Each structure stands twice: as C-alpha cells, then as structure tokens.
Amino acid sequence: MIARNDYLQKIIDRMNNGMIKVVTEIRRCGKSYLLFDIFYNLNNILYII
C-alpha cells in the first residue's frame, strides 16, 4: 500500500472552507482508499475530542 499522507493532509486542511472537493485521477490509483482514510481519521478525531 502506498502512503498518501501529503494528499490526505491537503484535503483535511481544506475540508471546512465551504467548497466542494473533487478527487480525480486515473483508474485504480487509490481515490476510494483516500476517502476511506479521511473518514476513518475523522472518526478517530471525533472520539478523542
């Protein structure tokens, strides 16, 4: 599995600015996995707070 921490952090930093984010790339490059990782991280943050 390839770590995409840079992309993940860029999306998380811009999450609450009121704009829609569109993740586009070639097929089978990990777009769904990236979104899953965002939701997983947000759930962990919500439980800690």
N, C-alpha and C positions, 0 to 999 in steps of 0.2 A: 504494500500500500504506500502511496506517495503522500507525504505530509504536505498539506496546503495551508500552513499557518498564516502566511502572508495574505493570501486571498481571504481567508476566514476572518482575520483581524480587520481588513479593509471593509468588509461587509458589515461586521459588528459595529465598527466605529461610525458607520453611516446609517445605521438602522432607524433611528428615530428622527430623521430630518424631514419626514413628510413626503418623500419622493419614493416612487416605485422603483425597485431594483429588478433588472433583467439580467439573468446569468445565461450567456450564450457561449457556445464553443462547439467543437466538433463532437461527433457521436462518441459515446463511451469514454469520456475523459474525466468523469467524476463529478458532474454537476449535481446529481441527486445525492451523492455521498456528502458533498459540501453542504448542501441544505440540511441534510440529516444531522451533520456535525454541528451546525448552527443551532438547531432546535435542541439538540442534546446539551450543548453548552449553556443555553439559556435556561433550561430546566434545572440544571445544577446551580446556576447563579441564583435563581428564584428561591430554591430551597435553602441556600446559605443565608440569604438576606432574611 
